[in-house]
Amino acid sequence: MFFEVKDLNKKYHQHEVIHRLSFTLDKGEILVVLGPSGCGKSTLLSCINGFEKVNGGLIMLQQQNITKLPPEERSISTVFQTYSLFPNMTVRQNLAYGLKFQKLAKYQRNQWVSKMINLLQLESIANMSVTEISGGQQQRVALGRSLIVRPKLLLLDEPFSNLDANLRLHLRKELRRIQQQLKMTMIFVTHDQQEAFALGDRILLMNNGRLQQLATGTEIYDN
């Protein structure tokens, strides 16, 4: 099993936000977590990436128990709603930033950045400041910055919600293309049913911190 969450519990004070949630994930799969605002979707991601401590349960990645590991030791990257790009840097510099903390020679870092620019089709804006590019381009840079450190698992927390409908549709297709090319394992959080059905190999339906259903889009649509 590539990734497993088992009997996960999360409380804030006495309020239980996630109740004994369990699911597994195969390598190279996109799992979409779908549910209304406030159902615990983002909290689930924060527990998986280590930003929040859990009150119970296990998180396993490639047979390693990562439940209590700090975020930087989990080999998990997160793409947020807010792009959190460095406004004083170019697209290329933003992409290269995460590689500074890996023991790579400069020519290797440059190679990886060039490959990511090519993969994300950012050649025409690579040397522009991120303040000069569109919202959709900024989102692709944010995605590239998370992918370039080659995480074992990529989490995406409603990354397209600030964009207009046409751009969201385009970026969904782009994400699918990149995911298949890199064989990347992803958990994608959304409250948009159309987005969930378009992207997910399987969909995890959440409500009030509980798992309602875990199935393919077709199975959920039919039943």
Secondary structure as UniProt FT lines:
FT   STRAND          3..12
FT   TURN            13..14
FT   STRAND          15..25
FT   TURN            27..28
FT   STRAND          30..34
FT   TURN            37..38
FT   HELIX           41..48
FT   TURN            49..50
FT   STRAND          56..61
FT   TURN            62..63
FT   STRAND          64..65
FT   TURN            67..68
FT   HELIX           71..73
FT   STRAND          76..79
FT   TURN            87..88
FT   HELIX           91..97
FT   HELIX           98..101
FT   HELIX           106..119
FT   TURN            120..121
FT   HELIX           123..125
FT   TURN            126..127
FT   HELIX           130..132
FT   HELIX           135..147
FT   TURN            148..149
FT   STRAND          153..157
FT   TURN            159..162
FT   HELIX           165..182
FT   STRAND          186..190
FT   HELIX           193..199
FT   STRAND          202..207
FT   TURN            208..209
FT   STRAND          210..215
FT   HELIX           217..222
//
